[in-house]
């Protein structure tokens, strides 16, 4: 069929091309005739001759007509480059001739005669016109041959058209049967998908309802019916405002649903408090939208039950209120602790200073003949006052570590450990002769002053408790725990160690596992360590055995930069 249509179109196209050639020839002759008429009229006007005119002559109109004919020639020959060149040449000649005639109209008779004479003797447009006509005749001959070929082809195709049409009809019958079977299968799949969709909607726990444009219930899912303890037949067709004793009769809600149904607006997360089928108060969030253009008579309404969420929010508010009360209590305790710290740092120091001062004066008074007991008593008083002063200082440090604001900065642990080691080696007798093994340490984030306190306590303890060894050895290491995303620092010594049965007491305030006569100290250093590490969201622990040295470890979060 397509070939036949093409064959029928081809002769018609050949006929149009032949008519096109004839039109070009006709138009070129009209242009030549219009130029001749214009020349005759211009000459007649100059000599005062009378012409038998069929119409009133207007030179400007005649020139315009000639230009329009030239434009039509350009359009008609736009498919042929040779003809376009000829038409362009003809346009230049015609423009020159019209200009000469226009000058003759306004010139004196001798000059005008000379101009017209030159116009008559110089007629190169005839050669150009002849070329255009010859080219169109050549094209016409080619188109006639093409027309004959297309006609013969159409005849052959027409003879085979019957067979092609019969074959096409048979093919259409086969395709029609296949299409019918495909439609049946598609309808079956559609029914299956519709059934699945209904099953899914039926199992969804969210209440769903389909409303008409006048807000009457068209269809509901089981979750909707269960929420209001109603059967399907009880709800279908009923106005929404009458369901569950007016649970949906809120004027603001009905107005918004009307806007959805009539104006195509959408409703999102509209909060509504209502009573369900058992008389319990429910909080729901409603969403509604009009279905697509093919189903514009329906509104899809979904209700999300957020009663449990609202109750949880109320509980959270209550807990927050209780938490604020607890915070106020803690703030009051902190204020009391600050007052206690002030009292400790000022009020308790004065009696200690008095005791130490008067003990010194008493020693001077009896210096002439001191007895052994008197001297012993004075030493005890002096040492006790000094120890009490140190305990007060340590308590104040412990208090400040728990309350002070933290300035978190990147800290080079390698440099910090080196500084603490230098200080300990130069300020005390424990570090003299000790062997240090300090591995590569990372840059960690924390409060510089607090972490320096940690290293001072741990390293000084390691030196102190290994001072009785033949050769004190301190090993410092750091390892990255990628699973916990933290750095693990360890400080090991070869000192006296301790019994792991008492490890829980180790980090308590004033807790000591060795006598003060063996190793001096107040028992608050490790408590300070635990407080600082805990404030840095880390952990601290220790491993040891009596006589086998000790290994203290703490962690800091690893920060990638």
C-alpha positions in Angstrom: 0.0 0.0 0.0 2.8 2.4 0.8 4.5 1.6 -2.5 1.2 2.3 -4.3 0.8 5.6 -2.6 4.3 6.5 -3.5 3.7 5.5 -7.1 0.6 7.6 -7.2 2.4 10.5 -5.7 5.2 10.4 -8.2 3.2 11.1 -11.4 1.4 13.8 -9.5 4.7 15.3 -8.5 5.9 15.1 -12.2 2.8 16.9 -13.3 3.4 19.6 -10.7 6.9 20.1 -12.0 5.7 20.4 -15.6 3.2 23.0 -14.4 6.0 24.7 -12.5 8.1 25.1 -15.7 5.1 26.5 -17.6 4.5 29.0 -14.9 8.2 30.2 -15.0 8.0 30.7 -18.8 4.7 32.5 -18.5 6.0 34.8 -15.8 9.2 35.7 -17.7 7.1 36.6 -20.8 4.8 38.8 -18.6 7.9 40.6 -17.2 9.3 41.2 -20.7 5.9 42.5 -21.9 5.5 44.8 -18.8 8.9 46.4 -19.5 8.0 47.0 -23.2 4.7 48.6 -22.2 6.4 50.9 -19.7 9.0 52.0 -22.4 6.3 52.7 -25.0 4.2 54.8 -22.5 7.2 56.8 -21.4 8.2 57.6 -25.0 4.6 58.4 -25.9 4.3 60.8 -23.0 7.5 62.6 -24.1 6.5 63.1 -27.7 2.9 63.9 -26.8 1.6 60.9 -28.8 -1.7 59.3 -28.0 -1.9 55.5 -27.3 -4.9 53.3 -27.2 -4.7 52.4 -23.6 -6.7 49.7 -22.0 -5.9 51.1 -18.6 -4.5 54.2 -17.0 -0.7 53.8 -17.0 1.3 54.5 -13.8 5.1 54.1 -14.2 5.8 53.6 -10.4 3.1 50.9 -10.3 4.5 49.3 -13.4 8.0 49.2 -11.8 6.6 47.7 -8.6 4.8 45.0 -10.7 8.1 44.2 -12.4 9.9 43.8 -9.1 7.1 41.6 -7.8 7.5 39.4 -10.9 11.2 39.2 -10.3 10.6 38.1 -6.7 8.1 35.4 -7.9 10.8 34.2 -10.3 13.3 34.0 -7.5 10.9 31.9 -5.4 9.9 29.6 -8.4 13.6 28.9 -9.3 14.9 28.5 -5.8 15.4 24.8 -6.4 17.8 25.4 -9.3 21.1 27.2 -8.8 21.6 27.9 -12.5 18.2 29.6 -12.8 18.9 31.5 -9.6 22.0 33.0 -11.2 20.1 33.9 -14.4 17.3 35.5 -12.4 19.9 37.5 -10.4 21.5 38.7 -13.6 18.1 39.6 -15.1 17.2 41.5 -11.9 20.3 43.7 -12.3 19.4 44.4 -16.0 15.8 45.2 -15.2 16.7 47.5 -12.4 19.1 49.4 -14.7 16.5 49.7 -17.4 13.8 50.9 -15.1 16.2 53.5 -13.7 17.0 54.7 -17.2 13.3 55.0 -18.1 12.6 56.9 -14.8 15.4 59.4 -15.7 14.0 59.8 -19.2 10.5 60.7 -17.8 11.9 63.8 -16.1 14.6 64.8 -18.7 14.4 67.1 -21.7 13.2 65.5 -24.9 16.7 65.2 -26.6 18.2 63.6 -23.5 15.2 61.4 -23.0 15.3 60.2 -26.6 19.0 59.4 -26.1 18.2 57.4 -22.9 15.4 55.5 -24.5 17.5 54.9 -27.6 20.2 53.5 -25.4 17.6 51.4 -23.6 16.3 50.0 -26.9 19.8 49.2 -28.4 21.1 47.8 -25.2 18.9 44.8 -24.5 21.0 42.2 -22.8 17.9 41.1 -20.9 16.7 39.3 -24.0 19.7 37.0 -23.9 19.2 36.3 -20.2 15.4 35.7 -20.7 16.3 33.3 -23.5 18.6 31.4 -21.2 15.9 31.2 -18.5 13.4 29.9 -21.0 15.9 27.4 -22.5 16.8 26.1 -19.1 13.1 25.6 -18.1 12.5 23.8 -21.5 15.4 21.5 -20.7 14.1 20.9 -17.2 10.6 20.3 -18.6 12.0 17.7 -21.0 13.6 15.9 -18.0 10.4 16.1 -16.0 8.4 14.7 -18.9 10.7 11.7 -19.1 10.5 11.3 -15.3 6.7 11.6 -15.6 6.6 8.7 -18.1 8.9 6.5 -15.9 6.7 7.2 -12.8 3.6 6.4 -14.8 4.9 3.0 -15.9 6.0 2.3 -12.4 2.6 3.1 -11.0 1.0 0.7 -13.6 3.3 -2.1 -12.5 2.6 -1.4 -8.8 -1.1 -1.2 -9.5 -1.0 -4.7 -11.0 0.7 -6.0 -7.9 -1.5 -4.0 -5.5 -4.2 -6.6 -5.3 -1.9 -9.3 -4.1 -0.2 -6.9 -1.7 -3.6 -5.8 -0.3 -4.7 -9.3 0.1 -1.5 -10.2 2.0 -1.9 -7.0 4.1 -5.5 -8.0 4.9 -4.3 -11.4 6.0 -1.6 -9.8 8.1 -4.1 -7.5 9.7 -6.3 -10.4 10.6 -3.4 -12.2 12.3 -2.3 -9.0 14.1 -5.9 -8.3 15.1 -6.2 -11.8 16.7 -2.9 -11.3 18.4 -4.0 -8.0 19.7 -7.2 -9.5 21.0 -5.3 -12.1 22.9 -2.8 -9.5 24.2 -5.7 -7.4 25.4 -7.3 -10.3 27.2 -4.0 -11.1 28.9 -3.5 -7.4 29.8 -7.1 -7.3 31.2 -6.3 -10.4 33.3 -3.1 -8.8 34.5 -4.9 -5.6 35.3 -7.5 -7.5 37.3 -4.7 -9.3 39.1 -2.9 -6.1 39.9 -6.2 -4.4 41.0 -6.7 -7.4 43.4 -3.2 -7.0 44.7 -3.7 -3.3 45.2 -6.9 -3.9 47.1 -5.2 -6.5 49.2 -2.3 -4.1 50.0 -4.8 -1.3 50.8 -6.7 -3.7 53.0 -3.6 -4.7 55.0 -2.2 -1.2 55.4 -2.7 -0.1 59.0 -3.3 3.5 58.0 -7.1 4.4 57.7 -7.9 5.3 54.1 -11.2 6.6 52.6 -12.4 7.5 49.1 -14.8 10.5 49.1 -17.1 11.9 46.5 -17.0 15.6 45.6 -19.8 16.2 48.1 -17.7 14.5 50.8 -19.7 11.3 51.0 -17.9 8.0 51.7 -17.5 5.9 48.5 -15.0 3.3 49.8 -13.0 2.6 53.0 -10.3 0.2 54.0 -10.5 -2.1 57.0 -8.2 0.1 59.1 -10.7 3.0 58.7 -13.7 0.8 59.6 -11.9 -0.7 62.6 -10.9 2.7 63.9 -14.6 3.7 64.1 -16.0 0.3 64.8 -18.3 0.4 61.7 -19.1 -2.1 58.9 -18.5 -1.4 55.3 -22.2 -1.2 54.5 -22.7 1.2 57.4 -20.2 3.7 56.0 -20.6 3.6 52.2 -22.6 6.5 50.9 -22.8 8.3 54.3 -21.6 11.9 54.5 -18.2 12.1 56.2 -19.5 14.6 58.8 -22.0 12.0 60.2 -19.4 9.3 60.8 -18.7 8.2 64.4 -21.1 10.7 66.0 -19.7 13.7 64.3 -16.0 12.9 64.7 -15.4 14.5 61.3 -17.7 17.5 61.7 -15.0 20.0 62.4 -15.9 23.1 60.3 -12.3 23.9 59.5 -11.6 20.4 58.3 -14.8 20.3 56.1 -13.9 23.6 54.5 -10.5 22.4 53.7 -11.8 19.1 52.2 -14.3 21.1 50.1 -11.4 23.1 48.8 -9.6 19.9 47.9 -12.7 18.5 46.1 -13.8 21.6 44.3 -10.6 23.6 43.7 -8.0 20.8 43.5 -6.0 21.9 46.4 -4.1 19.5 48.7 -4.3 19.0 52.5 -1.1 17.9 54.3 -0.7 16.9 58.0 -3.9 18.6 59.3 -4.1 17.9 63.0 -7.5 16.8 64.4 -8.6 15.5 67.8 -11.6 13.2 67.7 -13.3 10.3 69.4 -13.0 6.8 68.0 -15.6 4.0 68.0 -14.8 3.1 71.6 -15.1 6.6 72.9 -11.3 7.1 73.3 -9.7 10.4 72.3 -7.6 10.1 69.2 -5.1 12.5 67.6 -4.8 12.1 63.8 -2.9 13.8 61.0 -5.0 14.1 57.8 -3.8 14.2 54.3 -6.2 14.6 51.3 -5.8 15.2 47.5 -8.1 15.0 44.5 -7.3 12.1 42.2 -6.0 12.6 38.6 -8.0 14.2 35.7 -9.6 10.9 34.8 -10.9 10.5 38.4 -11.6 14.1 39.3 -14.8 13.2 41.1 -13.0 11.5 44.0 -10.9 12.7 47.0 -8.4 10.3 48.6 -8.3 10.8 52.4 -5.7 9.2 54.7 -5.6 9.5 58.5 -2.4 8.8 60.5 -3.1 8.0 64.1 -0.5 9.9 66.2 -2.1 9.4 69.6 0.9 7.4 70.9 3.3 10.0 69.5 1.3 12.8 71.3 1.3 10.8 74.5 5.1 10.3 74.1 5.6 14.0 73.6 3.6 14.7 76.7 5.8 12.3 78.6 8.9 13.9 77.2 7.6 17.3 78.3 7.0 15.9 81.8 10.4 14.3 81.9 12.0 17.6 80.7 10.2 19.4 83.4 11.5 16.9 85.9 15.0 17.2 84.4 14.9 21.0 84.7 14.1 20.5 88.4 17.0 18.1 88.7 19.3 20.5 86.9 18.2 23.2 89.4 19.0 20.8 92.3 22.4 20.0 90.7 23.1 23.7 90.2 22.3 24.3 93.9 24.7 21.5 94.8 27.4 23.0 92.6 26.9 26.4 94.3 27.2 24.7 97.7 30.4 22.9 96.4 31.8 26.2 95.2 31.0 27.7 98.7 32.7 24.7 100.3 35.7 25.0 98.0 36.0 28.7 99.0 35.7 27.7 102.7 38.3 25.0 102.2 40.7 27.3 100.4 40.3 30.2 102.8 38.8 29.2 106.2 40.6 25.9 106.7 44.0 27.2 105.6 44.1 29.9 108.3 44.0 27.4 111.3 46.7 25.3 109.5 48.9 28.3 109.1 48.4 29.1 112.8 49.2 25.5 113.8 52.4 25.5 111.8 53.4 29.0 112.9 52.9 28.3 116.6 54.5 24.9 116.3 57.6 26.7 115.0 57.5 29.2 117.8 57.1 26.5 120.4 60.1 24.7 118.9 62.2 27.9 119.2 61.0 28.4 122.9 62.2 24.9 123.9 65.2 24.8 121.6 67.5 25.3 124.6 66.7 21.9 126.1 64.4 20.0 123.8 63.3 16.6 124.9 62.9 13.7 122.6 59.1 13.5 123.0 58.7 17.3 122.6 60.7 17.2 119.4 58.8 14.2 118.1 55.4 15.9 118.9 56.6 19.1 117.1 57.6 17.0 114.0 54.2 15.3 114.0 52.4 18.6 114.2 54.5 20.1 111.4 54.2 17.1 109.1 50.4 16.8 109.8 49.8 20.4 109.0 51.8 20.1 105.8 49.9 17.0 104.8 46.6 18.7 105.6 47.6 21.6 103.4 48.5 19.3 100.5 45.2 17.5 100.9 43.4 20.8 100.7 45.4 21.7 97.6 44.6 18.4 96.0 40.9 18.7 96.8 40.7 22.1 95.2 42.4 20.7 92.1 39.9 17.8 92.0 37.0 20.2 92.3 38.3 22.5 89.6 38.8 19.6 87.2 35.1 18.6 87.5 33.7 22.1 87.2 36.0 24.1 84.9 35.1 24.9 81.3 37.1 22.9 78.7 39.0 24.4 75.7 39.2 21.7 73.1 42.3 22.1 70.9 44.6 19.8 69.0 47.5 18.7 71.3 50.8 17.1 70.3 51.0 14.3 72.8 54.6 13.6 71.9 55.7 17.2 72.9 53.5 17.2 76.1 55.0 13.9 77.4 58.5 15.1 76.6 57.8 18.3 78.7 56.4 16.4 81.6 59.3 13.9 81.5 61.8 16.8 81.6 60.0 18.4 84.5 59.8 15.2 86.5 63.5 14.3 85.9 64.7 17.8 87.0 62.4 18.4 90.0 62.5 15.1 91.9 64.8 12.2 92.9 62.5 9.5 91.4 63.4 10.3 87.8 67.1 10.1 88.3 68.6 7.1 86.5 65.2 5.9 85.1 65.1 4.4 81.6 62.4 5.9 79.3 60.9 4.1 76.3 58.5 6.5 74.6 57.0 5.4 71.3 55.4 7.6 68.6 52.4 9.5 70.1 49.6 11.1 68.0 47.9 14.5 68.0 44.7 14.3 70.0 42.0 16.8 70.8 41.4 18.0 74.4 42.0 20.6 77.1 45.7 21.1 77.3 45.9 21.9 81.0 43.7 19.0 82.0 45.6 16.5 79.9 48.9 17.7 81.2 47.6 17.0 84.7 46.8 13.4 83.5 50.3 12.8 82.2 51.9 14.3 85.3 50.0 12.1 87.7 50.5 8.9 85.6 54.2 9.4 84.9 55.0 10.6 88.4 53.2 7.5 89.8 55.2 5.3 87.5 58.5 6.8 88.7 57.4 6.8 92.3 56.3 3.1 92.5 59.2 1.8 90.4 61.8 3.8 92.5 62.7 0.7 94.5 63.5 -1.3 91.4 67.2 -1.8 90.6 66.7 0.0 87.3 63.4 1.9 86.9 61.9 1.5 83.4 58.9 3.5 82.0 57.3 2.5 78.7 54.8 4.9 77.0 52.8 3.7 74.0 49.8 4.8 71.9 47.7 2.7 69.6 44.7 3.5 67.4 41.6 1.3 67.9 39.8 1.6 64.6 36.7 -0.2 65.7 36.1 2.0 68.7 37.5 5.1 66.8 39.8 6.1 69.7 43.4 6.3 70.8 44.6 4.0 73.6 47.5 5.4 75.6 49.4 3.1 78.0 52.1 3.9 80.7 53.8 0.7 82.0 56.4 0.5 84.8 58.4 -2.2 86.5 57.5 -1.1 90.1 55.9 -2.8 93.0 52.5 -3.2 91.4 49.3 -3.9 93.3 46.7 -6.6 93.9 43.9 -6.5 91.2 41.4 -7.4 93.8 41.5 -3.8 94.9 41.6 -2.2 91.5 38.1 -0.6 92.0 39.5 1.5 94.8 42.4 2.7 92.8 40.7 5.7 91.1 38.7 6.8 94.2 39.3 9.9 96.2 41.8 9.4 99.0 42.1 5.7 98.2 45.6 4.2 98.5 46.8 0.7 98.2 50.2 1.4 99.8 51.1 3.0 103.1 52.1 6.6 103.1 55.3 5.6 104.9 56.3 3.6 101.8 55.3 5.9 99.1 54.2 9.5 99.9 51.0 11.0 98.4 47.4 12.0 99.2 45.5 9.4 97.1 43.7 11.9 94.9 46.0 11.9 91.8 44.3 8.9 90.0 40.9 10.3 90.9 41.9 13.4 89.0 43.0 11.3 86.1 39.6 9.5 85.9 37.7 12.8 86.2 39.6 14.4 83.3 39.5 11.3 81.0 35.8 10.9 81.7 35.1 14.6 80.8 37.0 13.9 77.5 34.6 11.0 76.8 37.3 8.4 77.4 38.0 5.4 79.7 40.7 4.6 82.2 41.8 1.3 83.7 44.9 -0.4 85.2 46.5 -3.9 85.1 49.0 -5.2 87.5 50.2 -7.9 89.9 52.1 -7.6 93.2 55.8 -7.2 92.4 55.1 -7.3 88.6 54.8 -3.6 87.8 51.7 -1.8 86.6 50.2 -0.7 83.3 47.8 2.2 83.3 45.7 2.9 80.2 43.4 5.7 79.1 41.6 6.5 75.9 40.7 9.6 73.9 38.4 9.9 70.9 40.3 9.9 67.6 39.5 13.0 65.5 40.2 12.9 61.7 41.3 16.2 60.2 
